[in-house]
Amino acid sequence: MSQRVGCLVIHGFSRDVTDILPLAKTLREDGYQVECPTLEGHGATRRQLAKSTRHDWLRSVDEAYKRLAKRADKIVIIGFSMGGLLAFHLTAVYPVELVITMNAPYKYWNVRQAMRYLRDDFTTHARRYLQGIGRIPFRSAIQFRLLLSETKSLLPHISVPCVLLQSKLDDTTHAVSAELFAERIQKAETVQINWYERSNHLLLFGPEKEAAIEDIRKTIKTYCLC
């Protein structure tokens, strides 16, 4: 590579880097510089999550960007779920070649899709939803909502190319979120939506994971290796 390309890959709310490891591993194998920070308060206990704020999460990705910038000439930011919101914040502050989001929430909790999952397999999905609710402190949920609100105000100022990956069967993020983001990112040179018809929120672990990873690889090559 004539210019070093770095990929900052950001995990989602209340979770950890496990959700994005398949992608990070592939990008490293492709020869990219990769940073996968664990957001402050995440990947540990419920109490530690409750003690962290959106400002701490933003600081985590800010520090990761600075580490990556020391060894990369072009930077791509890839955010899964809430990580997509953090990606937009970084793009408003630092030089970024490309933003890629995966199931980033503009509207969250698709109750209708959740009810379909419960109807198909009540035991499995009821357990999953209860575990999710138990993992998230109320204080952290408020911080997430504040971050979302602040992100929406940034969108009209985003000018770099954006590629939005969205699962049609997502129960955590409304699938319409991708279209709402695209409508509001009006200054970007390019805004593209990639749809995945058979996938749920955890896109990188679903039936179209290989397709999603390959789409990301092709997108990076298109925008950063030309």
C-alpha positions in Angstrom: 0.0 0.0 0.0 1.5 3.3 -1.0 -0.4 5.1 1.8 -1.0 3.3 5.0 -4.8 2.9 5.7 -6.0 2.5 9.2 -9.4 1.2 10.4 -10.9 2.3 13.7 -13.6 -0.3 14.5 -16.0 0.6 17.3 -18.3 -1.8 19.2 -21.8 -1.1 20.4 -23.6 0.0 23.5 -23.3 -2.2 26.7 -21.2 -4.8 24.8 -17.6 -5.3 23.9 -15.2 -5.9 21.0 -16.4 -9.4 20.6 -19.2 -8.1 18.3 -16.7 -6.7 15.8 -13.8 -9.1 16.1 -14.6 -11.1 12.8 -14.3 -7.9 10.9 -11.2 -6.6 12.7 -9.4 -9.9 12.2 -10.1 -9.8 8.4 -8.9 -6.2 8.1 -5.7 -7.0 9.9 -5.1 -10.0 7.6 -5.7 -7.6 4.7 -2.7 -5.5 5.9 -4.6 -2.5 7.4 -3.6 -0.9 10.7 -6.5 -1.6 13.0 -7.7 -0.2 16.4 -10.5 -1.8 18.3 -10.9 0.1 21.6 -13.1 -1.1 24.5 -15.3 1.8 25.4 -14.9 3.1 29.0 -17.1 1.1 31.4 -17.9 -1.6 28.8 -16.8 -5.2 28.8 -16.8 -5.3 32.6 -19.5 -5.1 35.2 -22.9 -3.4 35.3 -21.6 -1.0 38.0 -18.7 0.1 35.9 -20.9 0.7 32.9 -23.2 2.8 35.1 -20.3 4.9 36.2 -19.3 5.8 32.7 -20.8 8.6 30.6 -21.1 9.3 26.9 -18.2 11.7 27.4 -16.1 8.8 28.6 -17.1 6.7 25.5 -16.2 9.6 23.2 -12.8 9.9 25.0 -12.2 6.2 24.4 -12.6 6.5 20.6 -10.8 9.9 20.6 -7.7 8.3 22.1 -8.0 5.3 19.8 -8.1 7.7 16.8 -5.0 9.4 17.9 -3.1 6.1 18.4 -4.2 5.0 14.9 -3.2 8.4 13.3 0.4 7.8 14.4 0.7 4.8 12.1 -1.8 5.5 9.3 -2.1 8.1 6.5 -5.8 7.5 5.8 -8.4 6.6 8.4 -11.6 4.7 8.0 -14.0 4.7 10.9 -16.3 1.7 11.2 -19.0 1.7 13.9 -21.3 -1.1 14.9 -24.7 0.0 16.5 -23.9 2.9 18.9 -20.3 2.7 17.6 -21.8 4.3 14.4 -22.9 7.3 16.5 -19.4 7.7 17.9 -18.0 7.4 14.4 -20.0 10.4 13.3 -18.7 12.4 16.3 -15.1 11.7 15.4 -15.8 12.6 11.8 -16.9 16.0 12.9 -13.6 16.6 14.6 -10.8 14.8 12.8 -9.7 14.0 9.2 -11.5 10.9 8.1 -11.5 9.2 4.7 -14.6 7.2 5.0 -17.3 6.3 7.5 -19.0 2.9 7.6 -21.8 2.0 10.0 -23.4 -1.3 10.8 -27.0 -1.1 12.2 -26.4 2.3 13.7 -29.5 3.5 15.6 -31.4 6.6 14.5 -34.6 4.9 15.8 -34.1 2.0 18.3 -36.0 -1.0 19.6 -38.2 -2.3 16.8 -40.9 -3.8 18.9 -42.7 -5.3 16.0 -39.7 -7.3 14.9 -39.0 -8.3 18.5 -42.6 -9.7 18.7 -42.0 -11.7 15.6 -38.8 -13.3 17.1 -40.7 -14.1 20.3 -43.5 -15.7 18.3 -41.0 -17.9 16.4 -38.9 -18.9 19.5 -40.2 -17.4 22.7 -37.7 -19.1 25.1 -34.6 -18.2 23.2 -35.5 -14.6 22.5 -37.2 -13.9 25.8 -34.0 -14.9 27.6 -32.0 -12.7 25.3 -34.1 -9.6 25.9 -34.2 -10.1 29.6 -30.4 -10.5 29.7 -30.1 -7.3 27.7 -32.4 -5.3 30.0 -30.6 -6.6 33.0 -27.2 -5.6 31.6 -28.1 -2.0 31.0 -28.3 0.5 33.9 -30.9 3.2 33.6 -28.3 5.9 33.9 -26.4 4.4 31.0 -29.6 4.2 28.9 -30.0 8.0 29.5 -26.4 8.6 28.4 -27.1 6.7 25.2 -30.2 8.7 24.4 -28.3 12.0 25.0 -25.5 10.7 22.7 -28.1 9.9 20.0 -29.7 13.3 20.3 -26.3 15.0 20.0 -25.3 12.9 17.0 -28.4 13.9 15.1 -27.4 17.5 15.3 -24.0 16.7 13.8 -25.4 14.9 10.7 -26.0 18.0 8.5 -22.3 18.8 8.8 -20.9 15.4 7.8 -19.1 15.7 4.4 -17.1 12.5 4.0 -18.4 9.5 2.1 -20.7 7.3 4.3 -21.7 3.7 3.7 -24.5 2.5 5.9 -25.0 -1.3 6.4 -28.4 -2.2 7.7 -30.1 -5.5 8.5 -33.7 -5.8 7.5 -34.6 -8.1 10.4 -32.9 -5.9 13.1 -35.0 -5.9 16.3 -32.6 -3.4 18.1 -32.3 -0.8 15.5 -35.3 0.1 13.2 -34.2 -0.7 9.7 -35.5 2.8 8.6 -32.6 4.2 10.6 -30.3 3.9 7.6 -32.7 5.9 5.4 -33.1 8.6 8.1 -29.3 8.9 8.4 -29.0 9.1 4.6 -31.6 11.9 4.4 -29.8 14.0 7.0 -26.2 13.6 5.9 -26.7 16.0 3.1 -23.2 17.4 2.6 -21.5 14.0 2.1 -20.0 13.3 -1.3 -21.6 9.9 -1.2 -24.2 8.2 1.0 -24.8 4.6 0.2 -27.1 2.0 2.0 -26.3 -1.7 1.8 -29.3 -3.8 2.9 -29.1 -7.4 4.4 -32.4 -9.1 4.0 -31.9 -12.1 6.3 -29.8 -10.6 9.2 -30.6 -9.4 12.6 -28.8 -6.8 14.8 -25.6 -8.9 15.1 -24.8 -8.6 11.5 -21.2 -10.0 11.8 -22.6 -13.2 13.3 -25.6 -13.8 11.1 -26.3 -15.6 7.8 -24.9 -12.7 5.7 -21.7 -12.1 7.8 -19.4 -13.0 4.9 -21.2 -10.8 2.5 -21.1 -7.8 5.0 -17.4 -8.2 5.6 -16.7 -8.5 1.9 -18.8 -5.4 1.2 -16.7 -3.5 3.8 -13.5 -4.7 2.2 -14.6 -3.6 -1.2 -15.8 -0.3 0.1 -12.4 0.5 1.7 -10.5 -0.5 -1.4 -12.8 1.8 -3.5 -12.4 4.9 -1.4 -8.9 4.5 0.1 -6.8 2.5 -2.3 -7.5 4.3 -5.6 
